[in-house]
Every structure is written in structure tokens, then in C-alpha cells.
């Protein structure tokens, strides 16, 4: 499961959802990366991870990622809500 981080003064999202740290549109998620049904697609709790370091974002790896949700973005992965990764690290 994803463990959202919280910051003072920021609205707490519903359990299991992302948290929004200070910064325009920035969101931080943490959890275990899963492989998608299409080759090269990786997911984190229902979010399709786009961009970011592929050596970190491998299935089975526990990570913390920062980026933004892009629900209108079209992809070829056919699953998950697109999440554009701006930073990622193993946790």
C-alpha cells in the first residue's frame, strides 16, 4: 500500500491517496512499485509512473516519488492514472 506523507498546513487526503506538499501541483507517494500488464509500464497504488529513473522504478522496489498527477494524459499502458515523476528514491 502507498503511505502518503503529510505536511503542516496541507489538507490531508483520503486514506490511500496522495498528499500535496508545499509547491504548485507537487505530490509525494510512497509504496512498492508493481509491473503493469503492458511492457515497460510501472504502477504505484493505481498511479502509472511516467518518467523518473527506471533503475529505481522497478517492480518490487519500495520507493518514494514526487511529481504530479496528470489525469487527462493519454498513454499506451491502459491502466493507472498518469503520474509524471520529477524525483524518485528507494525507501
DRENKOLKOL-343777 format. One line per field, with one value per atom (N, C-alpha, C, O, CB): x, y, z; chain; residue number from 1; atom name. Coordinates in nm, 4 decimals, always signed. Glycine has a CB too. Example, Ala and Ser with C-alpha at 12.3 -4.5 7.8 and 13.67 -1.06 7.14 Angstrom:
BEGIN
xx <- (+1.3190/+1.2300/+1.3200/+1.4236/+1.1308/+1.2850/+1.3670/+1.2900/+1.3409/+1.4084)
yy <- (-0.5690/-0.4500/-0.3300/-0.3319/-0.4473/-0.2250/-0.1060/+0.0030/+0.1138/-0.0598)
zz <- (+0.7800/+0.7800/+0.7800/+0.8465/+0.9046/+0.7080/+0.7140/+0.7870/+0.8039/+0.5725)
c <- (A/A/A/A/A/A/A/A/A/A)
k <- (1/1/1/1/1/2/2/2/2/2)
a <- (N/CA/C/O/CB/N/CA/C/O/CB)
end
This chain:
BEGIN
xx <- (+0.0824/+0.0000/+0.0864/+0.2014/-0.0935/+0.0306/+0.1004/+0.0856/-0.0219/+0.0468/+0.1935/+0.1908/+0.2154/+0.3294/+0.2965/+0.1082/+0.1281/+0.1981/+0.1788/-0.0059/+0.2787/+0.3402/+0.2504/+0.1769/+0.4832/+0.2557/+0.1742/+0.2646/+0.3733/+0.0708/+0.2194/+0.2934/+0.1973/+0.0795/+0.3553/+0.2451/+0.1583/+0.0967/+0.1632/+0.2370/-0.0293/-0.0974/-0.1467/-0.2015/-0.0083/-0.1285/-0.1731/-0.2902/-0.2861/-0.0573/-0.3952/-0.5108/-0.4695/-0.3895/-0.6188/-0.5239/-0.4951/-0.5887/-0.7104/-0.5103/-0.5341/-0.6185/-0.6861/-0.6568/-0.5362/-0.7765/-0.8394/-0.7320/-0.6317/-0.9483/-0.7512/-0.6511/-0.6224/-0.7136/-0.6985/-0.4945/-0.4541/-0.4275/-0.3742/-0.5576/-0.4637/-0.4407/-0.3108/-0.2430/-0.5550/-0.2748/-0.1500/-0.1639/-0.2751/-0.1053/-0.0512/-0.0522/+0.0126/+0.0954/+0.0214/-0.0242/+0.0306/+0.1197/+0.0697/-0.0815/+0.2522/+0.3421/+0.3412/+0.2829/+0.4847/+0.4044/+0.4113/+0.4707/+0.5649/+0.4944/+0.4167/+0.4637/+0.3456/+0.2540/+0.5752/+0.3475/+0.2353/+0.2250/+0.3115/+0.2489/+0.1199/+0.0931/+0.1839/+0.1692/+0.1000/+0.2777/+0.3700/+0.2991/+0.2266/+0.4941/+0.3198/+0.2602/+0.3679/+0.4520/+0.1395/+0.3658/+0.4612/+0.3859/+0.2892/+0.5473/+0.4306/+0.3735/+0.4845/+0.6002/+0.3035/+0.4507/+0.5489/+0.4786/+0.3611/+0.6194/+0.5512/+0.4961/+0.5837/+0.6986/+0.3526/+0.5293/+0.6043/+0.5603/+0.4414/+0.5855/+0.6566/+0.6306/+0.5828/+0.6351/+0.7584/+0.4821/+0.4300/+0.4415/+0.4317/+0.2820/+0.4624/+0.4659/+0.3255/+0.2316/+0.5365/+0.3110/+0.1820/+0.1623/+0.2518/+0.1691/+0.0451/+0.0167/+0.0880/+0.1129/-0.1334/+0.1206/+0.1937/+0.3428/+0.3790/+0.1423/+0.4299/+0.5745/+0.6197/+0.5769/+0.6509/+0.7055/+0.7610/+0.6732/+0.7131/+0.7902/+0.5549/+0.4639/+0.4799/+0.4781/+0.3170/+0.4957/+0.5085/+0.4069/+0.3779/+0.6521/+0.3532/+0.2460/+0.2805/+0.3599/+0.1155/+0.2180/+0.2295/+0.0904/+0.0429/+0.3347/+0.0252/-0.1086/-0.2075/-0.2750/-0.0992/-0.2153/-0.3126/-0.2648/-0.3377/-0.4343/-0.1441/-0.0868/+0.0151/+0.1002/-0.0209/+0.0065/+0.1018/+0.2204/+0.2046/+0.0367/+0.3394/+0.4577/+0.5223/+0.5661/+0.5588/+0.5279/+0.5850/+0.7101/+0.7081/+0.4819/+0.8186/+0.9443/+1.0136/+0.9792/+0.9209/+1.1102/+1.1841/+1.2902/+1.2942/+1.0892/+1.3759/+1.4858/+1.4367/+1.3909/+1.5914/+1.4459/+1.3965/+1.4764/+1.4262/+1.3992/+1.6004/+1.6768/+1.6232/+1.6481/+1.8255/+1.5500/+1.4867/+1.3434/+1.2985/+1.4882/+1.2721/+1.1303/+1.1133/+1.0606/+1.0569/+1.1583/+1.1465/+1.0481/+1.0415/+1.2847/+0.9712/+0.8740/+0.9378/+1.0457/+0.8082/+0.8675/+0.9132/+0.9956/+1.0253/+0.9925/+1.0331/+1.1149/+1.0262/+0.9289/+1.2061/+1.0604/+0.9889/+1.0500/+1.1714/+0.9980/+0.9647/+1.0124/+0.9312/+0.8222/+1.0089/+0.9877/+0.9157/+0.9330/+1.0454/+0.9694/+0.8222/+0.8272/+0.7576/+0.6610/+0.7622/+0.8075/+0.7468/+0.7166/+0.7948/+0.8401/+0.6032/+0.5642/+0.4256/+0.3838/+0.5700/+0.3541/+0.2190/+0.1270/+0.1689/+0.2218/+0.0036/-0.0992/-0.1455/-0.1724/-0.2197/-0.1543/-0.1994/-0.3135/-0.2933/-0.0811/-0.4345/-0.5436/-0.5879/-0.6447/-0.6601/-0.5646/-0.6068/-0.5029/-0.5300/-0.6426/-0.3848/-0.2766/-0.3070/-0.3511/-0.1416/-0.2831/-0.3040/-0.1756/-0.0660/-0.3482/-0.1896/-0.0739/-0.1093/-0.2251/-0.0297/-0.0103/-0.0341/-0.0425/-0.0599/+0.0764/-0.0303/-0.0281/-0.1669/-0.1777/+0.0369/-0.2704/-0.4080/-0.4450/-0.5441/-0.4321/-0.3680/-0.4078/-0.3392/-0.2306/-0.3730/-0.4023/-0.3460/-0.3707/-0.3858/-0.1994/-0.3745/-0.3844/-0.2429/-0.1564/-0.4559/-0.2168/-0.0811/-0.0271/-0.0957/-0.0784/+0.0965/+0.1671/+0.3070/+0.3876/+0.1725/+0.3360/+0.4652/+0.5647/+0.5502/+0.4535/+0.6657/+0.7648/+0.8734/+0.9341/+0.8273/+0.8973/+1.0060/+1.1248/+1.2369/+0.9565/+1.1015/+1.2093/+1.1652/+1.0468/+1.2447/+1.2609/+1.2303/+1.3522/+1.4662/+1.1863/+1.3258/+1.4343/+1.3827/+1.2637/+1.4934/+1.4723/+1.4355/+1.4080/+1.4724/+1.5480/+1.3131/+1.2844/+1.2891/+1.2674/+1.1481)
yy <- (-0.1197/+0.0000/+0.1255/+0.1231/+0.0002/+0.2332/+0.3609/+0.4298/+0.4275/+0.4504/+0.4916/+0.5678/+0.7135/+0.7523/+0.5152/+0.7968/+0.9370/+1.0100/+0.9762/+1.0039/+1.1090/+1.1916/+1.3112/+1.3532/+1.2360/+1.3663/+1.4837/+1.5982/+1.5767/+1.4528/+1.7190/+1.8390/+1.9330/+1.9390/+1.9078/+2.0061/+2.1011/+2.2010/+2.2492/+2.1753/+2.2311/+2.3296/+2.2787/+2.3558/+2.4424/+2.1509/+2.0926/+2.0006/+1.9227/+2.0152/+2.0094/+1.9227/+1.7768/+1.7374/+1.9511/+1.6971/+1.5543/+1.4852/+1.5008/+1.4949/+1.4088/+1.3404/+1.2190/+1.1795/+1.2987/+1.1609/+1.0364/+0.9297/+0.9329/+0.9911/+0.8347/+0.7285/+0.6593/+0.6306/+0.6254/+0.6331/+0.5668/+0.6605/+0.6184/+0.4704/+0.7879/+0.8843/+0.9582/+0.9381/+0.9823/+1.0437/+1.1185/+1.2354/+1.2761/+1.1682/+1.2894/+1.4116/+1.5206/+1.4925/+1.3928/+1.6430/+1.7539/+1.8374/+1.9095/+1.8399/+1.8288/+1.9117/+2.0534/+2.0778/+1.8541/+2.1483/+2.2841/+2.2837/+2.2094/+2.3742/+2.3649/+2.3695/+2.3464/+2.2714/+2.2641/+2.4093/+2.4027/+2.2648/+2.2254/+2.5095/+2.1918/+2.0633/+1.9491/+1.8388/+2.0783/+1.9711/+1.8643/+1.7653/+1.8051/+1.9230/+1.6369/+1.5301/+1.4275/+1.3982/+1.4645/+1.3725/+1.2688/+1.1413/+1.1429/+1.3136/+1.0303/+0.8985/+0.8062/+0.8241/+0.8419/+0.7078/+0.6047/+0.4704/+0.4615/+0.6350/+0.3670/+0.2326/+0.1424/+0.1757/+0.2336/+0.0278/-0.0703/-0.0662/-0.0763/-0.2119/-0.0516/-0.0447/-0.1813/-0.2851/+0.0003/-0.1792/-0.3013/-0.2893/-0.1801/-0.3269/-0.4024/-0.4048/-0.3971/-0.4523/-0.5305/-0.3285/-0.3202/-0.4368/-0.5196/-0.1885/-0.4432/-0.5510/-0.5297/-0.6257/-0.5627/-0.4056/-0.3740/-0.3651/-0.3186/-0.2405/-0.4080/-0.3993/-0.2553/-0.1633/-0.4572/-0.2368/-0.1052/-0.0162/+0.0957/-0.0357/-0.0622/+0.0176/-0.0207/-0.1388/-0.0018/+0.0806/+0.0553/+0.1393/+0.2531/+0.0862/+0.0802/+0.1432/+0.1505/+0.0720/+0.0673/+0.2474/+0.2624/+0.2959/+0.4082/+0.3732/+0.1991/+0.2164/+0.2826/+0.3790/+0.2983/+0.2302/+0.2814/+0.3986/+0.4457/+0.3211/+0.4465/+0.5548/+0.4969/+0.4169/+0.6628/+0.5369/+0.4969/+0.5921/+0.7121/+0.4979/+0.5403/+0.6244/+0.6530/+0.5612/+0.5575/+0.7803/+0.8241/+0.9063/+0.9973/+0.9064/+0.8747/+0.9448/+0.8904/+0.7831/+1.0958/+0.9644/+0.9211/+0.8179/+0.7663/+0.8647/+0.7880/+0.6938/+0.5493/+0.4960/+0.7086/+0.4865/+0.3491/+0.2475/+0.1386/+0.3107/+0.2804/+0.1877/+0.1859/+0.0907/+0.2259/+0.2898/+0.2957/+0.2434/+0.1724/+0.4408/+0.2777/+0.2436/+0.1068/+0.0955/+0.3505/+0.0039/-0.1331/-0.2093/-0.1847/-0.2037/-0.3021/-0.3783/-0.4446/-0.5035/-0.4843/-0.4329/-0.4923/-0.3995/-0.4329/-0.6130/-0.2828/-0.1875/-0.0931/-0.0387/-0.1076/-0.0739/+0.0232/+0.1602/+0.1777/-0.0139/+0.2580/+0.3894/+0.5033/+0.4837/+0.3988/+0.6219/+0.7468/+0.8287/+0.8518/+0.8241/+0.8727/+0.9504/+1.0842/+1.0952/+0.8725/+1.1847/+1.3171/+1.3520/+1.3217/+1.4246/+1.4157/+1.4538/+1.5133/+1.5753/+1.3343/+1.4940/+1.5496/+1.4527/+1.3826/+1.6867/+1.4510/+1.3684/+1.4396/+1.5597/+1.3420/+1.3645/+1.4177/+1.3299/+1.2513/+1.4229/+1.3422/+1.2511/+1.2560/+1.1581/+1.2803/+1.3645/+1.3739/+1.3263/+1.3234/+1.5141/+1.2891/+1.2480/+1.1115/+1.0200/+1.2439/+1.0987/+0.9714/+0.8896/+0.9435/+0.9937/+0.7588/+0.6692/+0.5407/+0.5183/+0.6389/+0.4576/+0.3276/+0.2167/+0.1000/+0.2961/+0.2518/+0.1492/+0.0957/-0.0149/+0.2053/+0.1698/+0.1246/+0.0902/+0.0208/+0.0065/+0.1369/+0.1194/+0.2252/+0.2723/-0.0231/+0.2617/+0.3599/+0.5030/+0.5319/+0.3371/+0.5922/+0.7353/+0.7881/+0.7672/+0.8102/+0.8558/+0.9035/+0.9942/+1.0852/+0.9779/+0.9675/+1.0442/+1.0721/+0.9802/+0.9667/+1.1994/+1.2383/+1.2541/+1.3425/+1.3709/+1.1678/+1.1643/+1.2686/+1.2718/+1.0231/+1.3544/+1.4523/+1.4109/+1.4559/+1.5907/+1.3252/+1.2738/+1.1402/+1.1192/+1.3745/+1.0495/+0.9182/+0.8664/+0.8873/+0.8179/+0.7981/+0.7349/+0.6093/+0.5981/+0.8319/+0.5148/+0.3938/+0.4327/+0.5227/+0.2850/+0.3654/+0.3960/+0.2712/+0.2781/+0.4628)
zz <- (+0.0000/+0.0000/+0.0000/+0.0439/+0.1205/-0.0489/-0.0527/+0.0813/+0.1413/-0.1664/+0.1289/+0.2527/+0.2178/+0.1926/+0.3551/+0.2157/+0.1828/+0.2970/+0.4138/+0.1511/+0.2635/+0.3657/+0.3901/+0.3007/+0.3244/+0.5105/+0.5406/+0.5820/+0.6355/+0.6517/+0.5571/+0.5924/+0.6659/+0.6309/+0.4649/+0.7666/+0.8370/+0.7400/+0.6484/+0.9458/+0.7609/+0.6786/+0.5450/+0.4662/+0.6556/+0.5178/+0.3912/+0.4206/+0.5158/+0.3193/+0.3388/+0.3591/+0.3536/+0.2688/+0.2545/+0.4439/+0.4454/+0.3473/+0.3573/+0.5887/+0.2526/+0.1545/+0.2154/+0.3282/+0.0331/+0.1392/+0.1816/+0.1971/+0.1259/+0.0801/+0.2894/+0.3059/+0.1731/+0.0956/+0.4096/+0.1483/+0.0251/-0.0904/-0.1931/-0.0149/-0.0757/-0.1821/-0.1622/-0.0615/-0.1903/-0.2565/-0.2448/-0.1492/-0.1157/-0.3810/-0.1054/-0.0267/-0.1098/-0.1965/+0.1096/-0.0838/-0.1592/-0.0689/+0.0175/-0.2200/-0.0875/-0.0090/-0.0633/-0.1690/-0.0098/+0.0063/-0.0468/-0.1874/-0.2151/+0.0461/-0.2740/-0.4128/-0.5041/-0.4705/-0.4392/-0.6175/-0.7098/-0.7733/-0.8514/-0.8178/-0.7401/-0.8016/-0.7612/-0.8140/-0.9441/-0.6691/-0.6285/-0.5374/-0.4463/-0.5574/-0.5617/-0.4822/-0.4518/-0.5368/-0.5562/-0.3302/-0.2921/-0.2598/-0.1838/-0.1715/-0.3181/-0.2932/-0.2466/-0.2848/-0.4202/-0.1646/-0.1313/-0.1268/-0.0912/+0.0043/-0.1630/-0.1657/-0.2503/-0.2794/-0.2192/-0.2897/-0.3675/-0.5134/-0.5439/-0.3093/-0.6022/-0.7465/-0.7956/-0.7551/-0.8246/-0.8839/-0.9455/-1.0971/-1.1531/-0.9030/-1.1619/-1.3074/-1.3639/-1.3065/-1.3576/-1.4769/-1.5433/-1.6385/-1.6560/-1.6182/-1.6998/-1.7941/-1.9273/-2.0002/-1.8168/-1.9596/-2.0826/-2.0509/-1.9428/-2.1461/-2.1416/-2.1178/-2.0926/-2.1623/-2.2370/-1.9935/-1.9636/-1.8784/-1.8461/-2.0886/-1.8411/-1.7591/-1.6124/-1.5777/-1.8047/-1.5262/-1.3827/-1.3070/-1.3438/-1.3334/-1.1997/-1.1235/-0.9756/-0.9237/-1.1430/-0.9096/-0.7654/-0.7138/-0.7307/-0.7258/-0.6511/-0.5935/-0.6894/-0.6534/-0.4672/-0.8109/-0.9067/-0.9902/-1.0775/-0.8353/-0.9655/-1.0457/-1.1431/-1.1042/-0.9549/-1.2687/-1.3713/-1.3635/-1.3856/-1.5144/-1.3322/-1.3155/-1.4503/-1.5196/-1.2211/-1.4869/-1.6142/-1.5871/-1.5042/-1.6966/-1.6565/-1.6346/-1.5110/-1.4613/-1.6209/-1.4624/-1.3444/-1.3781/-1.4898/-1.2414/-1.2816/-1.3047/-1.3098/-1.2088/-1.1957/-1.4250/-1.4415/-1.3613/-1.3335/-1.5874/-1.3234/-1.2393/-1.0963/-1.0224/-1.2392/-1.0568/-0.9243/-0.9323/-0.8423/-0.8690/-1.0384/-1.0519/-1.1169/-1.2275/-1.1341/-1.0472/-1.0960/-1.0081/-0.8877/-1.0980/-1.0665/-0.9880/-0.8658/-0.8734/-1.0755/-0.7530/-0.6281/-0.5411/-0.4264/-0.6576/-0.5934/-0.5187/-0.4387/-0.4910/-0.6138/-0.3110/-0.2271/-0.2551/-0.2456/-0.0726/-0.2900/-0.3328/-0.2726/-0.2187/-0.4836/-0.2836/-0.2591/-0.3859/-0.4304/-0.1298/-0.4443/-0.5682/-0.5486/-0.4730/-0.6847/-0.6171/-0.6173/-0.7620/-0.8521/-0.5501/-0.7831/-0.9179/-0.9168/-0.8190/-1.0124/-1.0272/-1.0373/-1.1115/-1.2036/-1.1089/-1.0699/-1.1326/-1.2593/-1.2578/-1.0348/-1.3685/-1.4980/-1.5497/-1.6423/-1.6021/-1.4905/-1.5258/-1.6717/-1.7202/-1.4403/-1.7431/-1.8829/-1.9830/-2.1031/-1.9141/-1.9360/-2.0262/-2.0874/-2.0179/-1.9510/-2.2175/-2.2857/-2.2796/-2.2951/-2.4330/-2.2569/-2.2540/-2.3273/-2.3624/-2.1076/-2.3501/-2.4125/-2.3081/-2.3432/-2.5133/-2.1810/-2.0758/-2.0398/-1.9869/-1.9518/-2.0667/-2.0479/-1.9044/-1.8818/-2.1327/-1.8072/-1.6678/-1.5831/-1.6169/-1.6169/-1.4743/-1.3827/-1.4263/-1.5450/-1.3682/-1.3279/-1.3532/-1.3754/-1.2903/-1.2345/-1.4873/-1.5145/-1.4035/-1.3569/-1.6467/-1.3626/-1.2602/-1.3146/-1.3291/-1.1216/-1.3449/-1.4016/-1.2870/-1.2025/-1.4851/-1.2852/-1.1774/-1.2025/-1.3095/-1.1652/-1.1021/-1.1109/-1.0250/-1.0488/-1.0684/-0.9248/-0.8391/-0.7823/-0.7555/-0.7241/-0.7640/-0.7069/-0.6329/-0.6747/-0.8169/-0.5217/-0.4465/-0.3796/-0.3501/-0.3416/-0.3556/-0.2819/-0.1374/-0.0835/-0.2904/-0.0753/+0.0655/+0.1506/+0.2716/+0.0795)
c <- (A/A/A/A/A/A/A/A/A/A/A/A/A/A/A/A/A/A/A/A/A/A/A/A/A/A/A/A/A/A/A/A/A/A/A/A/A/A/A/A/A/A/A/A/A/A/A/A/A/A/A/A/A/A/A/A/A/A/A/A/A/A/A/A/A/A/A/A/A/A/A/A/A/A/A/A/A/A/A/A/A/A/A/A/A/A/A/A/A/A/A/A/A/A/A/A/A/A/A/A/A/A/A/A/A/A/A/A/A/A/A/A/A/A/A/A/A/A/A/A/A/A/A/A/A/A/A/A/A/A/A/A/A/A/A/A/A/A/A/A/A/A/A/A/A/A/A/A/A/A/A/A/A/A/A/A/A/A/A/A/A/A/A/A/A/A/A/A/A/A/A/A/A/A/A/A/A/A/A/A/A/A/A/A/A/A/A/A/A/A/A/A/A/A/A/A/A/A/A/A/A/A/A/A/A/A/A/A/A/A/A/A/A/A/A/A/A/A/A/A/A/A/A/A/A/A/A/A/A/A/A/A/A/A/A/A/A/A/A/A/A/A/A/A/A/A/A/A/A/A/A/A/A/A/A/A/A/A/A/A/A/A/A/A/A/A/A/A/A/A/A/A/A/A/A/A/A/A/A/A/A/A/A/A/A/A/A/A/A/A/A/A/A/A/A/A/A/A/A/A/A/A/A/A/A/A/A/A/A/A/A/A/A/A/A/A/A/A/A/A/A/A/A/A/A/A/A/A/A/A/A/A/A/A/A/A/A/A/A/A/A/A/A/A/A/A/A/A/A/A/A/A/A/A/A/A/A/A/A/A/A/A/A/A/A/A/A/A/A/A/A/A/A/A/A/A/A/A/A/A/A/A/A/A/A/A/A/A/A/A/A/A/A/A/A/A/A/A/A/A/A/A/A/A/A/A/A/A/A/A/A/A/A/A/A/A/A/A/A/A/A/A/A/A/A/A/A/A/A/A/A/A/A/A/A/A/A/A/A/A/A/A/A/A/A/A/A/A/A/A/A/A/A/A/A)
k <- (1/1/1/1/1/2/2/2/2/2/3/3/3/3/3/4/4/4/4/4/5/5/5/5/5/6/6/6/6/6/7/7/7/7/7/8/8/8/8/8/9/9/9/9/9/10/10/10/10/10/11/11/11/11/11/12/12/12/12/12/13/13/13/13/13/14/14/14/14/14/15/15/15/15/15/16/16/16/16/16/17/17/17/17/17/18/18/18/18/18/19/19/19/19/19/20/20/20/20/20/21/21/21/21/21/22/22/22/22/22/23/23/23/23/23/24/24/24/24/24/25/25/25/25/25/26/26/26/26/26/27/27/27/27/27/28/28/28/28/28/29/29/29/29/29/30/30/30/30/30/31/31/31/31/31/32/32/32/32/32/33/33/33/33/33/34/34/34/34/34/35/35/35/35/35/36/36/36/36/36/37/37/37/37/37/38/38/38/38/38/39/39/39/39/39/40/40/40/40/40/41/41/41/41/41/42/42/42/42/42/43/43/43/43/43/44/44/44/44/44/45/45/45/45/45/46/46/46/46/46/47/47/47/47/47/48/48/48/48/48/49/49/49/49/49/50/50/50/50/50/51/51/51/51/51/52/52/52/52/52/53/53/53/53/53/54/54/54/54/54/55/55/55/55/55/56/56/56/56/56/57/57/57/57/57/58/58/58/58/58/59/59/59/59/59/60/60/60/60/60/61/61/61/61/61/62/62/62/62/62/63/63/63/63/63/64/64/64/64/64/65/65/65/65/65/66/66/66/66/66/67/67/67/67/67/68/68/68/68/68/69/69/69/69/69/70/70/70/70/70/71/71/71/71/71/72/72/72/72/72/73/73/73/73/73/74/74/74/74/74/75/75/75/75/75/76/76/76/76/76/77/77/77/77/77/78/78/78/78/78/79/79/79/79/79/80/80/80/80/80/81/81/81/81/81/82/82/82/82/82/83/83/83/83/83/84/84/84/84/84/85/85/85/85/85/86/86/86/86/86/87/87/87/87/87/88/88/88/88/88/89/89/89/89/89/90/90/90/90/90/91/91/91/91/91)
a <- (N/CA/C/O/CB/N/CA/C/O/CB/N/CA/C/O/CB/N/CA/C/O/CB/N/CA/C/O/CB/N/CA/C/O/CB/N/CA/C/O/CB/N/CA/C/O/CB/N/CA/C/O/CB/N/CA/C/O/CB/N/CA/C/O/CB/N/CA/C/O/CB/N/CA/C/O/CB/N/CA/C/O/CB/N/CA/C/O/CB/N/CA/C/O/CB/N/CA/C/O/CB/N/CA/C/O/CB/N/CA/C/O/CB/N/CA/C/O/CB/N/CA/C/O/CB/N/CA/C/O/CB/N/CA/C/O/CB/N/CA/C/O/CB/N/CA/C/O/CB/N/CA/C/O/CB/N/CA/C/O/CB/N/CA/C/O/CB/N/CA/C/O/CB/N/CA/C/O/CB/N/CA/C/O/CB/N/CA/C/O/CB/N/CA/C/O/CB/N/CA/C/O/CB/N/CA/C/O/CB/N/CA/C/O/CB/N/CA/C/O/CB/N/CA/C/O/CB/N/CA/C/O/CB/N/CA/C/O/CB/N/CA/C/O/CB/N/CA/C/O/CB/N/CA/C/O/CB/N/CA/C/O/CB/N/CA/C/O/CB/N/CA/C/O/CB/N/CA/C/O/CB/N/CA/C/O/CB/N/CA/C/O/CB/N/CA/C/O/CB/N/CA/C/O/CB/N/CA/C/O/CB/N/CA/C/O/CB/N/CA/C/O/CB/N/CA/C/O/CB/N/CA/C/O/CB/N/CA/C/O/CB/N/CA/C/O/CB/N/CA/C/O/CB/N/CA/C/O/CB/N/CA/C/O/CB/N/CA/C/O/CB/N/CA/C/O/CB/N/CA/C/O/CB/N/CA/C/O/CB/N/CA/C/O/CB/N/CA/C/O/CB/N/CA/C/O/CB/N/CA/C/O/CB/N/CA/C/O/CB/N/CA/C/O/CB/N/CA/C/O/CB/N/CA/C/O/CB/N/CA/C/O/CB/N/CA/C/O/CB/N/CA/C/O/CB/N/CA/C/O/CB/N/CA/C/O/CB/N/CA/C/O/CB/N/CA/C/O/CB/N/CA/C/O/CB/N/CA/C/O/CB/N/CA/C/O/CB/N/CA/C/O/CB/N/CA/C/O/CB/N/CA/C/O/CB/N/CA/C/O/CB/N/CA/C/O/CB/N/CA/C/O/CB/N/CA/C/O/CB/N/CA/C/O/CB)
end
